[in-house]
């Protein structure tokens, strides 16, 4: 988890979160987001920036797309970014799969966007990339996968981005956003 998510740029709540992006930002196309895709994320003072999903692996063989909340403050690959460059990834929902490979979509019951907790960095060459932080899954996701993304409430957006104590506390708290599953 999380290996794919969905974003609808026509959703007014998503548009409000991403205020400041211009119509000329051609990268704004709604749909499923896969690793290596470039999407807007919220960073410093909730300003949107474009970032590619996935950190380059040290051996240049693939991407690291997620980081475990339990070890993000200890692993050299992620530690500095967690303390200095947290971000939020707006999404309408994310996917998991059943044992027989059926896609299951998880979204908030109230249909508001999710804000997935992440970290970002500038890669060699100036490209910005991000990873999504995950922790032990809670219902209903735990029936499909053992990990779930960190989710931050909209009213806690600035605290996640700017308050390291708040961000560190969220890592160990269960998700409190009511989710529903759609097959």
Secondary structure, 3 states (H helix, E strand, C coil): CCCEEEECCCCHHHHHHCCCCCCCCCCCCCEEEECCCEEEEECHHHCEEEEEECEECCCCCCEECEEECCCCCCCCCCHHHHHHCEEEEEECEEEEECCCCCEEEEEECCCCCEEEEEEEEECCCCCEEEEEEEEECCCCHHHCCCEEECECCHHHHHHHHHCHHHHHHHHHCCCCCCEEEEC
